[in-house]
Amino acid sequence: MLLLKYYIGNIVRAIKNRIFYLRKGKFIRDFFNEYGYKKTKPFIIHKWHHNLFLFTAIDKMNAPVFIKLTNLPRILKNENRAYKKLLKNDFLKNHVIEYKEYIKKGNHKALVLKKSGGTVLSEDWMVENIDQLHTLIKIVDELALSSLVHRDIKADNFIFEAGNIKIFDFSFMIEKSEKGKIKEINLKSHSNMLKLIDLGVNYKPEPLKWDDYYSLFILFKKLKKNKQNSLSKEQKNILIALIEECKEKVNTNTYTIIK
């Protein structure tokens, strides 16, 4: 029943998003054309959500790009600020997808990235490349040292490209420092609260608490459980070590909006 609801939800979302694109398609194409992006196409339309729209296009150099578009006030502004901060980190700059530009026009914002030709991490990939999984912990280590919490750590938000595991999707990243520029979205909005409850679901300690090490802890535990019959003894030991390291680093109050 849950699986059926999931598929029905995807179908309904895809229909709504398709209608939106049919209505706004000319505006969107004109918006991107103005900044030199051609052949704009919707990207995985059923994954559009919370007024965040995804596209692929070709830039002035005929290189493929990936574009996020929104009319919301903070999400892409935060993601742009996150990229600027991450690119200053000697380690993390090699573990994010190449940043192109940030566009603001009226109420609309767009974040343009290189279109990656890499492989999104799957459980099969992680088993085959288990010796590389400690990089995920190292990425979270560096985020933590920079007072950053990703809040949506899961396999889908990592990609293997050019020999490196890269993390992406910083729309809801938060900076814990009081002087930080990566701020929380408006908590007075009911729809925003629903977004946050959904954010990182199944990979966080409580509905409104986030800890990236906890997310990795769950990710590795699920991998060990789901692949237990195909893992070698050595692979199991590697996973156990990863699970234990994450467990030791977990702080379930890393970031919370519960007062």
C-alpha positions as CSV (number, residue, x, y, z in Angstrom):
1,M,0.0,0.0,0.0
2,L,2.8,2.4,0.9
3,L,4.6,1.6,-2.4
4,L,1.3,2.3,-4.3
5,K,0.9,5.6,-2.6
6,Y,4.5,6.5,-3.4
7,Y,3.9,5.8,-7.1
8,I,0.6,7.6,-7.2
9,G,2.2,10.6,-5.5
10,N,4.9,10.6,-8.1
11,I,2.4,10.5,-10.9
12,V,0.3,13.3,-9.4
13,R,3.4,15.4,-8.8
14,A,4.6,14.8,-12.4
15,I,1.2,15.8,-13.8
16,K,1.1,19.0,-11.7
17,N,4.7,19.9,-12.7
18,R,4.0,19.2,-16.4
19,I,1.0,21.6,-16.3
20,F,3.2,24.2,-14.6
21,Y,5.8,23.8,-17.3
22,L,3.2,24.0,-20.1
23,R,2.0,27.3,-18.6
24,K,5.4,28.8,-17.7
25,G,7.6,27.1,-20.4
26,K,8.0,30.2,-22.6
27,F,8.9,32.4,-19.6
28,I,11.4,29.9,-18.4
29,R,13.0,29.5,-21.8
30,D,13.2,33.2,-22.3
31,F,14.7,33.7,-18.8
32,F,17.5,31.3,-19.6
33,N,18.0,32.5,-23.2
34,E,18.6,36.0,-21.8
35,Y,21.7,34.6,-19.9
36,G,23.0,32.6,-22.9
37,Y,21.5,29.2,-22.0
38,K,19.9,27.3,-24.9
39,K,18.0,24.0,-25.4
40,T,16.5,24.2,-22.0
41,K,14.7,21.0,-21.0
42,P,12.9,19.9,-17.8
43,F,15.0,17.4,-15.7
44,I,13.2,14.5,-14.0
45,I,10.0,16.5,-13.8
46,H,8.4,14.2,-11.2
47,K,11.2,15.2,-8.8
48,W,10.3,18.9,-8.9
49,H,9.1,19.8,-5.4
50,H,8.5,22.8,-3.1
51,N,8.7,25.3,-5.9
52,L,12.2,24.1,-6.9
53,F,12.4,23.4,-10.6
54,L,15.2,21.5,-12.4
55,F,16.5,21.9,-15.9
56,T,19.3,21.0,-18.2
57,A,20.6,23.3,-20.9
58,I,23.6,24.2,-23.1
59,D,25.8,27.2,-22.2
60,K,27.6,29.7,-24.5
61,M,30.5,27.3,-24.8
62,N,28.2,24.5,-25.8
63,A,28.8,22.7,-22.5
64,P,25.9,21.0,-20.7
65,V,24.7,22.6,-17.5
66,F,22.3,21.7,-14.7
67,I,20.0,24.5,-13.5
68,K,17.8,25.0,-10.4
69,L,15.1,27.6,-10.6
70,T,12.8,29.0,-7.9
71,N,10.8,32.0,-6.9
72,L,11.2,31.3,-3.2
73,P,13.2,33.9,-1.2
74,R,15.9,31.9,0.5
75,I,16.6,28.4,-0.8
76,L,18.8,29.1,-3.8
77,K,20.3,32.2,-2.1
78,N,21.4,29.8,0.7
79,E,22.7,27.3,-1.8
80,N,24.7,29.9,-3.6
81,R,26.3,31.1,-0.3
82,A,27.0,27.5,0.6
83,Y,28.9,27.0,-2.7
84,K,31.0,30.1,-2.1
85,K,31.9,28.8,1.4
86,L,32.6,25.2,0.3
87,L,34.8,26.3,-2.6
88,K,37.1,28.1,-0.1
89,N,37.8,24.8,1.7
90,D,40.8,23.0,0.2
91,F,39.2,19.6,0.7
92,L,35.6,20.3,-0.1
93,K,36.3,22.2,-3.3
94,N,37.2,18.9,-4.9
95,H,34.1,17.2,-3.6
96,V,31.4,19.4,-5.0
97,I,30.0,19.7,-8.5
98,E,31.5,22.5,-10.6
99,Y,29.8,25.8,-9.9
100,K,28.9,28.1,-12.8
101,E,26.9,31.1,-11.7
102,Y,23.9,32.4,-9.7
103,I,21.3,34.5,-11.5
104,K,18.7,36.8,-9.9
105,K,16.0,38.5,-11.9
106,G,12.9,39.9,-10.2
107,N,11.5,37.2,-7.9
108,H,13.3,34.4,-9.7
109,K,16.7,32.9,-8.8
110,A,18.7,30.3,-10.7
111,L,21.7,28.3,-9.7
112,V,23.8,27.0,-12.6
113,L,26.2,24.0,-12.2
114,K,28.1,21.8,-14.6
115,K,25.9,18.9,-15.7
116,S,27.7,16.0,-14.1
117,G,28.3,12.8,-16.1
118,G,29.1,10.9,-12.9
119,T,27.3,8.1,-11.1
120,V,24.9,8.7,-8.3
121,L,25.8,6.5,-5.4
122,S,23.7,3.3,-5.1
123,E,24.0,0.4,-2.7
124,D,25.6,-1.7,-5.4
125,W,28.1,1.0,-6.2
126,M,28.9,1.4,-2.5
127,V,29.6,-2.3,-2.1
128,E,31.8,-2.4,-5.1
129,N,33.7,0.7,-4.0
130,I,33.5,0.1,-0.2
131,D,37.1,1.3,0.3
132,Q,36.0,4.8,-0.9
133,L,33.1,5.2,1.6
134,H,35.3,6.8,4.3
135,T,35.3,9.9,2.0
136,L,31.7,10.4,3.0
137,I,32.7,10.8,6.6
138,K,35.6,13.0,5.7
139,I,33.2,15.3,3.8
140,V,30.9,15.5,6.8
141,D,34.0,16.1,9.0
142,E,34.9,19.1,6.9
143,L,31.3,20.4,6.9
144,A,31.3,20.1,10.7
145,L,34.6,22.0,11.0
146,S,33.0,24.8,9.0
147,S,29.9,24.9,11.2
148,L,27.8,23.6,8.4
149,V,25.0,21.0,8.5
150,H,23.8,19.6,5.2
151,R,20.5,18.2,6.7
152,D,19.8,15.9,3.7
153,I,22.6,13.3,3.7
154,K,21.7,10.3,1.7
155,A,23.1,8.2,-1.1
156,D,21.1,10.2,-3.7
157,N,23.0,13.3,-2.8
158,F,26.4,12.0,-3.5
159,I,27.9,11.4,-7.0
160,F,31.1,9.7,-8.1
161,E,32.8,11.8,-10.8
162,A,36.3,12.1,-12.1
163,G,37.7,9.8,-9.4
164,N,36.0,11.8,-6.5
165,I,32.9,11.3,-4.4
166,K,31.1,14.7,-4.6
167,I,28.2,16.0,-2.4
168,F,25.5,18.2,-3.8
169,D,22.0,19.7,-3.0
170,F,22.7,22.4,-0.5
171,S,19.3,24.0,-0.7
172,F,18.6,23.4,3.0
173,M,22.1,23.6,4.4
174,I,22.4,25.6,7.5
175,E,25.3,27.4,9.1
176,K,25.4,27.2,12.9
177,S,27.6,30.1,13.5
178,E,25.8,33.2,14.7
179,K,27.5,35.3,12.1
180,G,26.9,32.7,9.4
181,K,25.2,33.9,6.2
182,I,23.5,30.6,5.4
183,K,20.2,31.1,7.3
184,E,17.1,29.0,8.2
185,I,14.0,29.5,6.1
186,N,11.1,31.3,7.5
187,L,9.8,29.2,10.4
188,K,6.5,31.1,10.6
189,S,5.4,29.6,7.4
190,H,3.3,26.4,7.8
191,S,4.4,25.1,4.4
192,N,8.1,25.7,5.3
193,M,7.6,23.7,8.5
194,L,6.2,20.8,6.5
195,K,9.2,21.0,4.2
196,L,11.5,20.8,7.2
197,I,9.7,17.8,8.6
198,D,10.1,16.1,5.3
199,L,13.8,17.1,5.0
200,G,16.1,14.2,5.6
201,V,13.2,11.9,6.6
202,N,14.4,8.5,7.8
203,Y,17.9,9.8,8.1
204,K,17.6,12.1,11.2
205,P,17.1,11.5,14.9
206,E,13.8,13.5,15.2
207,P,11.5,15.3,12.8
208,L,13.0,18.7,13.5
209,K,16.6,17.7,14.5
210,W,19.4,17.0,12.1
211,D,22.9,15.5,12.4
212,D,24.9,14.6,9.3
213,Y,26.9,11.9,11.2
214,Y,23.6,10.3,12.3
215,S,22.5,10.3,8.6
216,L,25.6,8.5,7.6
217,F,25.2,6.1,10.5
218,I,21.8,5.2,9.1
219,L,23.0,5.0,5.6
220,F,25.8,2.6,6.5
221,K,23.6,0.5,8.7
222,K,21.0,0.1,5.9
223,L,23.7,-0.8,3.5
224,K,25.0,-3.5,5.8
225,K,21.5,-4.9,6.4
226,N,20.4,-4.8,2.8
227,K,23.6,-6.3,1.4
228,Q,24.5,-8.7,4.3
229,N,24.2,-11.8,2.1
230,S,26.6,-10.5,-0.6
231,L,29.2,-8.8,1.6
232,S,32.6,-10.5,2.2
233,K,33.9,-10.6,5.7
234,E,36.4,-7.8,4.9
235,Q,33.6,-5.7,3.5
236,K,31.5,-6.3,6.6
237,N,34.4,-5.2,8.9
238,I,34.9,-2.0,6.9
239,L,31.2,-1.2,7.2
240,I,31.2,-2.0,10.9
241,A,34.1,0.4,11.4
242,L,32.3,3.1,9.4
243,I,29.2,2.6,11.5
244,E,31.1,2.8,14.7
245,E,33.0,6.0,13.7
246,C,29.7,7.7,12.8
247,K,28.1,6.5,16.0
248,E,30.9,8.0,18.1
249,K,30.6,11.4,16.3
250,V,26.8,11.6,16.4
251,N,25.3,14.5,18.4
252,T,21.6,14.5,18.0
253,N,21.4,18.1,19.0
254,T,23.8,19.2,16.3
255,Y,21.1,21.4,14.8
256,T,17.5,21.7,15.9
257,I,14.7,24.3,15.5
258,I,13.0,23.0,18.6
259,K,13.1,25.6,21.3
